[in-house]
């Protein structure tokens, strides 16, 4: 029996999967709030992302970011999660459009997130996702409001987004200065 115990322990250690240790270090700087949007810059190996998040207002959570990888062109991303909306029955996603001043500037998708609970109770959720907005950024800056549209959903308007785009562009310019990162917090994610 005594000989069996060490063998059993060794076998158990060989069978138990090891937890992955793939973590990366990042630095984050939080910038002043702009019109209710929290702006932050995150630097990971070879890339900087300046992002703006707006807390839940009127059942919407908004996220807008610009990411620069080394010397490449920047890429913009917009995500809007909205409550009390649903796609057509049995649809998990559909094509969505981003319009500025009534003109389409980007195509993305609307994804059904199903039912859930948030700080204001239960509801249905839809997330609008627009990746690679780079070509439409100037149109967005010039428009008073942008509109998100998808088949079967009432259009969703987001007003005063131009100051946020300008703040993210400034963050992007400032992030190349090493002094910008003096107030950074180190994160492990």
N, C-alpha and C positions, 0 to 999 in steps of 0.2 A: 504494500500500500504506500509506503514511504517513497519508493522509487517511482510510483505512478504520479504522485503529486507534482514533482518538478517537470515531468514530461507534459502533464496537463496544462500547467501554467505557461510553459514555453509555446505549446500549441495555441493556447488562447491568445497570447500576445501576437502570434503570427497571423491569426485570423482577424483580429479586430482591426478595422481600417483606421489609418492614421488621419487626423484632421489636417486639412491642407493649411500650409503656412504662407500661402501667397498673399502677402500684404504689401502695400506700397506706401511710402511716405509722401505726404503732400503738405504744402503750406497754404494757409488761408488767411486772407485779410478781409475784414468786414468794413465796408465803407458806409458813409452816412446814408440814411434812408431818403429816398427820392419819391415824393408823392405816394407814400404808403408802400413802396417797393423796397425790400432789403437787397442791397447790392453787395456782392462779395466776389473776390478774385481767388482762384485756387490754382496753384502751380504744382504740377506733377512732372515727372521726367519728360522733358521735351515738349510740354504743352501747358498753356495757360487758358483757363476758362473764366470769363467774367459772366456772372449770372445775376439775374434779378428775379426775386420771388415776391409775390403778393399774397398775403394771407387771405383766408376765406372771406370774401365779401360778396354778398348777394348770391351765395351758393357757388362761387367760382374760385378756383385756385389757379394762379397764372405763374408760368415759368418761362423766361426768355433768356437765352444765353448766346454768347459768341465765344468760339473756341479757336485758338491759334495753335497749330502744331509746328514747332520749330520755325522755319522760314516760309512755310506754305501760306496760302490764302486762308483767311478766316472763314469759319462756317457758323451760321446762325441757326438757332433752333427755337421754336415756340411750342409750348404745350399749355393747353387750357383744359382743366377738369371742371366740369359743371354738373351741378346737382339738379334733380327733378327733370331730367331729359332722358329719353330712351330712343334707341334706333328701332326700325321696323321689327316686327315679331321675327324671331329666329335669326336676326342679323347680328353678327359679332363685330363687323366693321363695314365701313362704306367710304367712298371718296369724299373728301371735304375740300372746300375752296377758301382761300384767304383773299378778301377783297379790300382794297384801299381806295377810297373815293369812288366806290362802285366798280372799280376795275380789278379783275383777277390778277394777283401778283404771285400766288403760290398755290400748288396743289398738295394736299396731304391726305390724312385719313381721320375718320371719326371712329373711335373704338368703344364698344359697349363694355362697361366695367361691371354691369349687373347691379344688384341691390347691395346696399351696405349701410353702415351707420357712421355718421359724422357728428361733429359737435352740436348740430342742430337737429338730430334725429335721423330716422331712416330715410332713404331716398334712392333713386336710381341715378347712376352716374354715366357720363360720356366724356371721354378725353379726346380732344382735338390735338393732333400731332402734325407739325409742319417742320420737317428737317430741311436743311440746305436752303435757307431763306436768303442767302447772300444777294441774289439778284433783285430781290424785292425790298431790301432795306431802305433804299432812298425813297421809294414810293410810300412806305410805311411812315417814314419820318415826316413826309409832307402832308399826310392825311390827318385830319382831326381825330378820326376814329377808324378802326379796322372792323371788318365784319367777317365772322366765321359762318360758313354755310355748308350744309350737307342735306342730301335728299331726305325728306320726311321730318326734318327738324326746323323749327323756327330759327331765323338768323340770330346770331349772338353778336352784339356790338361791344367792343372794348374801346373806351375813349382815352384820350391823352396818353398814348403810348410813345409818341415822339420824344418826350423828355427822357424816357427810360432808355430808348435806343441811343440817344446822345450820351447819357451817363455811362452806358456800356462801352461805347466807342472811346470815351475818355479813359475808362478803366483799362481798356486794351492798350491805349497809348502809354499810360502811366506804368503799366506792368513791365515794360521793358527796362525801366530804371531800377537798378539794384536797391536803391534807397527805399523804393516803394514797399519792399518786402521786409523792412526793419521791424514793422509791427505785426508780422505774420505769426500765426499760431501753427505749430506743427501737429499734423493729424496722421494717424495710421489707419488706413482703411483697406 
